[in-house]
């Protein structure tokens, strides 16, 4: 992986899940890296289902939110969007 967009970074609070700056999400399971299936909602936003670290339940997460929080930190408290 020579391109910086291909750098895989762990997703906070979601063990074994990794994301790159382009929004591709991968799961590391049994020493294999697999691509996580993406879905599109009726508004056109892409999302994935990830397991939570605390209760191991699947939760839908918007991909754009995962990219921003992973590479730029959490959303400020007084943010409008």
C-alpha positions, -999 to 999 in steps of 0.1 A, spaced: 0 0 0 19 30 -13 -9 55 -15 -18 74 17 -55 68 10 -49 31 14 -36 34 50 -59 14 72 -67 29 106 -86 11 134 -121 23 140 -126 35 176 -148 12 197 -151 -13 170 -124 -40 174 -111 -57 142 -126 -30 119 -104 -7 99 -111 22 75 -91 42 50 -96 78 40 -117 68 10 -143 52 33 -135 16 26 -141 -5 57 -125 -38 63 -128 -66 90 -99 -85 103 -111 -120 112 -91 -152 115 -60 -134 100 -80 -125 69 -90 -90 58 -124 -88 42 -143 -59 28 -174 -49 48 -206 -47 27 -220 -11 22 -256 -2 20 -273 30 8 -303 45 26 -332 63 8 -314 97 12 -283 84 -6 -261 80 24 -238 50 26 -237 30 58 -223 -3 72 -232 -26 101 -204 -28 127 -203 -48 159 -199 -26 191 -170 -34 214 -192 -33 245 -222 -54 239 -212 -70 205 -245 -59 189 -246 -48 152 -252 -11 147 -256 8 115 -230 35 111 -227 62 84 -195 59 65 -189 96 62 -192 99 100 -167 71 105 -142 87 82 -144 121 99 -143 108 135 -114 84 127 -92 108 109 -102 142 125 -115 133 159 -149 134 175 -175 160 166 -174 192 187 -202 195 213 -216 227 198 -214 216 161 -245 224 140 -245 192 120 
